[in-house]
């Protein structure tokens, strides 16, 4: 299902991904809350009785697959669901380009943002998605698993860096002192 009449209408966002994203933000939700609190409407998805069955059947399927825990009529993410919600949210922001900030030479504050990461092989998907997001934002690879950027880091990237699944493997450093940065300034046209 694609969103209708929304700024997200060209973004491929399934009901399952929508449920993951909303649960990532809210922590728990009932199927009815999609309609009363307009969560789905925020993303341009239909509301009302004809859509209820789609949301309900998707939530029920995700529960059966072990992505959601159900307590009464309230759904929460399981550990397995947390992982999928992380990727759903990450891909949503990459696709909407909400994370891209147009570099403007006048706005550079003289500071460098450096991200180090050493995500283990068993979490390869996290590593690959993080690398993809860094490229999308405009980070440049300085050395293997060390990325650099001269502008403010989007909030969504900070949220992702501090996600439970990878926060122990990543570090974000902001510095205004790199001994030799002429080559870096050239990379970013500063």
Rosetta blueprint (number, residue, H / E / L):
1 X L
2 X L
3 X L
4 X L
5 X L
6 X L
7 X L
8 X L
9 X L
10 X L
11 X L
12 X L
13 X L
14 X L
15 X H
16 X H
17 X H
18 X H
19 X H
20 X H
21 X H
22 X H
23 X H
24 X H
25 X H
26 X H
27 X L
28 X E
29 X E
30 X E
31 X L
32 X L
33 X H
34 X H
35 X H
36 X H
37 X L
38 X L
39 X H
40 X H
41 X H
42 X H
43 X L
44 X L
45 X L
46 X L
47 X L
48 X L
49 X H
50 X H
51 X H
52 X H
53 X H
54 X H
55 X H
56 X H
57 X H
58 X H
59 X H
60 X H
61 X H
62 X H
63 X H
64 X H
65 X L
66 X L
67 X L
68 X E
69 X E
70 X E
71 X E
72 X L
73 X L
74 X E
75 X E
76 X E
77 X E
78 X L
79 X H
80 X H
81 X H
82 X H
83 X H
84 X H
85 X H
86 X H
87 X H
88 X H
89 X H
90 X H
91 X H
92 X H
93 X H
94 X H
95 X H
96 X H
97 X L
98 X L
99 X L
100 X L
101 X L
102 X L
103 X L
104 X L
105 X H
106 X H
107 X H
108 X L
109 X L
110 X L
111 X L
112 X E
113 X E
114 X E
115 X E
116 X E
117 X E
118 X L
119 X L
120 X L
121 X H
122 X H
123 X H
124 X H
125 X H
126 X H
127 X H
128 X H
129 X H
130 X H
131 X H
132 X H
133 X H
134 X H
135 X H
136 X H
137 X H
138 X L
139 X L
140 X E
141 X E
142 X E
143 X E
144 X L
145 X L
146 X E
147 X E
148 X E
149 X E
150 X L
151 X L
152 X L
153 X L
154 X L
155 X H
156 X H
157 X H
158 X H
159 X H
160 X H
161 X H
162 X L
163 X L
164 X L
165 X L
166 X L
167 X H
168 X H
169 X H
170 X E
171 X E
172 X E
173 X E
174 X E
175 X E
176 X L
177 X L
178 X L
179 X L
180 X L
181 X L
182 X H
183 X H
184 X H
185 X H
186 X H
187 X H
188 X L
189 X L
190 X L
